[in-house]
Amino acid sequence: MSLLSFLTQELAIDLGTANTVIFMNDKIVIDEPSIVAVDKTNKRFIAVGTRAKEMDGRTNPNIQTIRPLKDGVIADFDATEMMIRGFIDMINYKKGFLPRRPRMIVCIPSGSTPVEIRAVRDAAERSGGRDIYLIYEPMAAALGIGVDVTAPSGNMVVDIGGGTTEVAVISLGGIVVDASVKTAGDVFTADIQQYMRQQYNIKIGERTSERIKIEAGAAIADLDEPVEPCIVSGPNLMTVHPVEVSVSSQEIAHCLDKSIIRIESAILSVLEQTPPELYSDIVKKGIFLTGGGALLRGLDKRLSKKINIPFHVAEDPLRAVARGTCIALKNIDRFNFLMR
């Protein structure tokens, strides 16, 4: 390794709505919630990632926790800049590096507008980035699961993240057909919160809803391996008395049904627009599921039954996009045409 490459800090960033994953030198150096805590009186940065999430819902009036990304795009520019800078400082502190301007590659939703793309680039530059490259999430996901994106062959990826679900058909290093829908993990979480209100008259927070989704989340009622019900406690909406209820995976499958139907519609829409030759490739290979939403129990089985094409959950789907972003950064000369 040359002195120049040693002194050059290169970061591959999956800037997700729910989690941010950063690779450096083929290793994960950051895997933290995308949240920042700020002192409201002077807009001073307090904490980022896990430390900030621990404060979420428990702050006093002087402290605000902010999730800077919504539906896969930047909702709060200043908070995004603070969050990225905070993560870079964490890396430098852990690794003992001198602070310097790193080269960055950041992934973005395939449906991003020019304004949204510019916002990501500006936030990365203002947080200390030197050379900023952007890559679309479905392309990064395909690279991350080992797909040869440059081959003259059709591959279909469905990336279900926190803010968006990205559906794309890839061939010859380009996205042939794609769709980006704002139905993903955050919507699932909100669905569960609403269900608990309507069904049990109980008020739960976002973190509790997320826990229910992880422990008892399912896309179908008849799972091959049944899971234990999730025990949830919270205040009754009418009396404010503490209530404890048991929530089954069948109930969660029912409450998520409408949101999953929207994802199914996006997949069918993309398949409808796919050229016949690429469609036949996809039928042979199947469709790849990535992102945190791919971990929803029975989702692959439900989609396979609905669309009549095999669905495969990628290995370590949570980090597929980040891993692909890292591969693109390592081979920047080879994959330069994929960047924006």
C-alpha positions as CSV (number, residue, x, y, z in Angstrom):
1,M,0.0,0.0,0.0
2,S,1.4,3.4,-1.0
3,L,1.7,6.3,1.3
4,L,-0.8,8.2,-0.8
5,S,-3.4,5.5,-0.5
6,F,-2.8,5.3,3.2
7,L,-3.3,9.0,3.6
8,T,-6.5,8.9,1.5
9,Q,-9.6,8.0,3.6
10,E,-12.2,6.4,1.4
11,L,-15.7,5.8,2.7
12,A,-18.6,3.8,1.2
13,I,-21.8,5.1,2.8
14,D,-25.3,3.6,2.8
15,L,-27.2,6.6,4.0
16,G,-30.4,4.9,5.0
17,T,-33.6,6.3,6.4
18,A,-33.4,3.9,9.4
19,N,-29.7,2.9,9.6
20,T,-26.4,4.2,8.2
21,V,-23.7,1.7,7.3
22,I,-20.2,2.8,6.4
23,F,-17.5,0.6,4.9
24,M,-13.8,1.5,5.0
25,N,-11.1,-0.8,3.6
26,D,-13.6,-3.6,3.1
27,K,-14.7,-3.4,6.8
28,I,-17.8,-2.1,8.4
29,V,-16.7,0.8,10.6
30,I,-20.2,2.3,11.3
31,D,-23.5,0.5,11.6
32,E,-25.7,2.9,13.5
33,P,-29.3,4.3,13.5
34,S,-29.7,7.3,11.3
35,I,-30.6,9.7,14.0
36,V,-28.9,12.7,15.6
37,A,-29.5,14.5,18.9
38,V,-29.3,18.3,18.9
39,D,-29.4,21.0,21.6
40,K,-32.3,23.2,20.5
41,T,-31.1,26.4,22.2
42,N,-27.9,26.7,20.1
43,K,-28.4,24.0,17.5
44,R,-25.3,22.3,18.9
45,F,-24.6,18.6,18.1
46,I,-24.9,16.3,21.1
47,A,-24.9,12.7,19.9
48,V,-25.4,10.5,16.8
49,G,-26.4,6.9,16.1
50,T,-27.0,4.5,18.9
51,R,-26.4,7.2,21.6
52,A,-28.9,9.5,20.0
53,K,-31.5,6.7,19.6
54,E,-31.3,5.9,23.3
55,M,-32.4,9.5,23.9
56,D,-35.3,9.3,21.4
57,G,-38.6,9.7,23.1
58,R,-36.9,10.5,26.4
59,T,-35.6,14.0,25.8
60,N,-36.2,17.2,27.8
61,P,-37.5,20.3,26.1
62,N,-34.0,21.5,25.4
63,I,-32.9,18.4,23.4
64,Q,-34.3,17.3,20.1
65,T,-33.7,14.0,18.3
66,I,-33.9,14.2,14.6
67,R,-34.1,11.5,11.9
68,P,-32.7,13.6,9.0
69,L,-33.8,11.3,6.2
70,K,-37.4,10.6,5.4
71,D,-38.7,8.3,2.6
72,G,-35.1,7.7,1.5
73,V,-34.2,11.4,0.9
74,I,-32.9,14.3,3.0
75,A,-35.6,16.0,5.1
76,D,-33.3,18.0,7.3
77,F,-30.2,19.2,5.5
78,D,-28.3,20.6,8.5
79,A,-29.1,17.5,10.6
80,T,-27.8,15.2,7.8
81,E,-24.6,17.2,7.6
82,M,-24.2,16.9,11.4
83,M,-24.9,13.2,11.3
84,I,-22.4,12.4,8.6
85,R,-19.8,14.6,10.2
86,G,-20.5,12.8,13.6
87,F,-20.0,9.4,12.0
88,I,-16.7,10.5,10.3
89,D,-15.5,11.8,13.7
90,M,-16.4,8.4,15.3
91,I,-14.3,6.6,12.6
92,N,-11.3,8.9,13.1
93,Y,-11.5,8.6,16.9
94,K,-11.8,4.7,16.8
95,K,-9.0,4.4,14.2
96,G,-6.7,7.1,15.5
97,F,-6.7,8.9,12.2
98,L,-5.9,12.6,11.8
99,P,-9.0,14.4,10.6
100,R,-8.9,14.8,6.8
101,R,-11.3,15.1,3.8
102,P,-12.3,11.6,2.7
103,R,-13.3,10.4,-0.7
104,M,-16.9,9.3,-0.5
105,I,-19.4,7.2,-2.4
106,V,-23.0,7.5,-1.2
107,C,-26.0,5.5,-2.4
108,I,-29.3,7.2,-3.3
109,P,-32.8,6.0,-4.2
110,S,-33.3,5.3,-8.0
111,G,-36.3,7.7,-8.0
112,S,-34.4,10.7,-6.6
113,T,-35.1,14.0,-8.2
114,P,-32.2,16.3,-9.3
115,V,-32.8,18.5,-6.3
116,E,-32.7,15.5,-3.9
117,I,-29.5,14.2,-5.6
118,R,-27.9,17.7,-5.2
119,A,-28.9,17.7,-1.5
120,V,-27.1,14.5,-0.8
121,R,-24.0,15.7,-2.7
122,D,-24.0,19.0,-0.8
123,A,-24.5,17.4,2.6
124,A,-21.6,15.0,1.9
125,E,-19.3,17.9,0.8
126,R,-20.2,20.1,3.8
127,S,-19.6,17.3,6.2
128,G,-16.0,17.1,5.0
129,G,-16.1,14.9,1.8
130,R,-13.5,15.6,-0.9
131,D,-14.5,13.7,-4.0
132,I,-18.2,12.7,-3.9
133,Y,-19.7,9.9,-6.0
134,L,-23.3,8.8,-6.0
135,I,-24.7,5.4,-6.9
136,Y,-28.3,4.2,-7.2
137,E,-29.4,1.8,-4.4
138,P,-30.6,-1.1,-6.6
139,M,-27.3,-1.1,-8.5
140,A,-25.4,-1.1,-5.3
141,A,-27.6,-3.9,-3.9
142,A,-27.0,-6.0,-7.0
143,L,-23.2,-5.5,-6.7
144,G,-23.5,-6.3,-3.0
145,I,-25.1,-9.7,-3.6
146,G,-22.6,-10.7,-6.3
147,V,-24.6,-10.0,-9.5
148,D,-22.5,-9.3,-12.6
149,V,-24.2,-6.0,-13.4
150,T,-22.2,-5.5,-16.6
151,A,-23.4,-8.8,-18.2
152,P,-25.9,-8.7,-21.1
153,S,-28.5,-10.5,-18.9
154,G,-31.5,-9.4,-16.9
155,N,-31.4,-9.3,-13.1
156,M,-34.1,-8.0,-10.9
157,V,-33.6,-6.6,-7.4
158,V,-36.2,-5.5,-4.8
159,D,-34.5,-3.5,-2.0
160,I,-36.9,-2.8,0.9
161,G,-35.3,-0.3,3.1
162,G,-36.5,2.0,5.8
163,G,-38.0,4.8,3.7
164,T,-38.4,3.4,0.2
165,T,-38.7,0.1,-1.7
166,E,-36.6,0.2,-4.8
167,V,-37.5,-2.2,-7.6
168,A,-35.1,-2.4,-10.6
169,V,-34.2,-4.5,-13.6
170,I,-30.5,-4.3,-14.4
171,S,-28.6,-5.2,-17.5
172,L,-25.3,-4.1,-19.2
173,G,-24.4,-1.8,-16.3
174,G,-27.6,0.2,-16.4
175,I,-31.1,0.2,-14.9
176,V,-33.5,-0.7,-17.6
177,V,-36.8,-0.3,-15.7
178,D,-37.3,0.8,-12.1
179,A,-39.8,1.9,-9.6
180,S,-39.4,3.6,-6.2
181,V,-42.3,3.5,-3.8
182,K,-42.5,5.1,-0.4
183,T,-43.8,2.0,1.3
184,A,-41.1,0.2,3.3
185,G,-39.9,-0.4,6.9
186,D,-41.1,2.9,8.3
187,V,-44.6,2.4,6.9
188,F,-44.7,-1.1,8.4
189,T,-43.8,0.4,11.8
190,A,-46.5,3.0,11.5
191,D,-49.0,0.3,10.4
192,I,-48.3,-1.7,13.6
193,Q,-48.7,1.5,15.8
194,Q,-52.1,2.1,14.2
195,Y,-53.1,-1.5,14.6
196,M,-52.3,-1.4,18.3
197,R,-54.4,1.7,18.7
198,Q,-57.4,0.3,16.9
199,Q,-57.3,-3.3,18.1
200,Y,-56.1,-2.9,21.7
201,N,-56.7,0.8,22.4
202,I,-53.0,0.9,23.5
203,K,-50.5,3.6,22.7
204,I,-47.0,2.5,21.7
205,G,-43.9,4.4,20.5
206,E,-41.9,3.9,17.4
207,R,-39.2,1.8,19.2
208,T,-41.8,-0.6,20.6
209,S,-43.4,-0.9,17.2
210,E,-40.0,-1.7,15.7
211,R,-39.5,-4.4,18.3
212,I,-42.9,-6.0,17.5
213,K,-41.9,-6.0,13.8
214,I,-38.6,-7.8,14.5
215,E,-39.9,-10.3,17.0
216,A,-43.3,-11.1,15.5
217,G,-43.3,-9.6,12.1
218,A,-44.6,-11.7,9.2
219,A,-46.0,-11.3,5.7
220,I,-48.1,-14.5,5.8
221,A,-50.3,-16.0,8.5
222,D,-49.2,-19.6,8.0
223,L,-45.4,-19.5,8.7
224,D,-43.4,-22.7,8.2
225,E,-41.7,-22.0,11.6
226,P,-44.2,-20.4,14.0
227,V,-42.8,-17.6,16.3
228,E,-43.7,-16.8,19.9
229,P,-46.2,-13.9,20.4
230,C,-44.6,-10.5,21.3
231,I,-45.6,-9.1,24.8
232,V,-46.3,-5.4,24.6
233,S,-47.1,-3.0,27.4
234,G,-48.3,0.6,27.2
235,P,-50.9,3.1,28.4
236,N,-54.6,2.6,27.6
237,L,-55.7,5.5,25.4
238,M,-58.9,6.0,27.4
239,T,-57.9,5.4,31.0
240,V,-54.1,5.8,30.8
241,H,-53.8,2.7,33.0
242,P,-51.0,0.3,32.0
243,V,-52.0,-2.5,29.7
244,E,-50.1,-5.6,28.6
245,V,-51.1,-7.5,25.5
246,S,-49.8,-10.4,23.5
247,V,-49.4,-9.9,19.7
248,S,-49.1,-12.8,17.3
249,S,-47.4,-13.0,13.9
250,Q,-50.8,-13.7,12.3
251,E,-52.0,-10.3,13.5
252,I,-49.0,-8.5,12.2
253,A,-49.4,-10.3,8.8
254,H,-53.0,-9.0,8.7
255,C,-52.0,-5.4,9.6
256,L,-49.2,-5.2,7.1
257,D,-51.3,-6.7,4.2
258,K,-52.2,-3.4,2.5
259,S,-48.6,-2.1,2.5
260,I,-47.3,-5.3,1.1
261,I,-49.9,-5.2,-1.6
262,R,-48.4,-1.8,-2.7
263,I,-45.0,-3.4,-2.9
264,E,-46.4,-6.2,-5.0
265,S,-48.0,-3.7,-7.3
266,A,-44.7,-1.9,-7.9
267,I,-43.0,-5.3,-8.7
268,L,-45.7,-6.2,-11.2
269,S,-45.6,-2.7,-12.8
270,V,-41.8,-3.1,-13.4
271,L,-42.2,-6.6,-14.8
272,E,-44.9,-5.4,-17.1
273,Q,-42.5,-2.8,-18.6
274,T,-39.5,-5.3,-18.8
275,P,-38.4,-6.3,-22.3
276,P,-39.2,-9.9,-23.1
277,E,-35.6,-11.2,-23.3
278,L,-34.8,-9.7,-19.9
279,Y,-38.0,-11.0,-18.5
280,S,-37.1,-14.6,-19.5
281,D,-33.7,-14.1,-17.7
282,I,-35.5,-13.0,-14.6
283,V,-37.8,-16.0,-14.6
284,K,-34.8,-18.3,-14.8
285,K,-32.8,-16.6,-12.1
286,G,-35.6,-15.4,-9.8
287,I,-35.8,-12.0,-8.1
288,F,-33.5,-11.0,-5.3
289,L,-34.7,-9.4,-2.1
290,T,-32.4,-7.1,-0.1
291,G,-32.8,-4.5,2.6
292,G,-34.2,-4.8,6.1
293,G,-37.7,-5.5,4.8
294,A,-36.4,-8.7,3.2
295,L,-36.1,-10.2,6.7
296,L,-39.9,-10.0,7.2
297,R,-40.9,-13.7,7.7
298,G,-42.6,-15.3,4.8
299,L,-42.3,-12.4,2.5
300,D,-40.3,-14.3,-0.2
301,K,-43.0,-17.1,0.0
302,R,-45.8,-14.6,-0.4
303,L,-44.2,-12.8,-3.3
304,S,-43.3,-16.0,-5.1
305,K,-46.9,-17.2,-4.8
306,K,-48.4,-13.9,-6.0
307,I,-46.0,-13.3,-8.9
308,N,-45.2,-16.9,-9.8
309,I,-41.5,-16.2,-10.0
310,P,-39.0,-17.4,-7.4
311,F,-37.8,-14.8,-4.8
312,H,-34.5,-15.2,-3.1
313,V,-33.6,-13.4,0.2
314,A,-30.0,-12.2,-0.2
315,E,-27.4,-13.3,2.4
316,D,-27.1,-10.5,5.0
317,P,-29.7,-8.3,3.2
318,L,-29.4,-5.5,5.6
319,R,-25.8,-4.7,4.4
320,A,-26.2,-5.6,0.8
321,V,-26.4,-2.0,-0.4
322,A,-23.5,-0.9,1.7
323,R,-21.4,-3.8,0.6
324,G,-22.1,-3.0,-3.1
325,T,-21.3,0.6,-2.5
326,C,-17.9,-0.5,-1.1
327,I,-17.3,-2.7,-4.2
328,A,-18.0,0.2,-6.4
329,L,-15.6,2.4,-4.5
330,K,-12.8,-0.2,-4.6
331,N,-13.3,-0.6,-8.4
332,I,-14.0,3.0,-9.2
333,D,-12.3,2.9,-12.5
334,R,-14.2,-0.1,-13.6
335,F,-17.6,1.1,-12.4
336,N,-17.2,4.8,-13.0
337,F,-20.0,4.7,-15.5
338,L,-22.4,3.6,-12.8
339,M,-21.8,6.8,-10.8
340,R,-23.6,10.1,-10.9
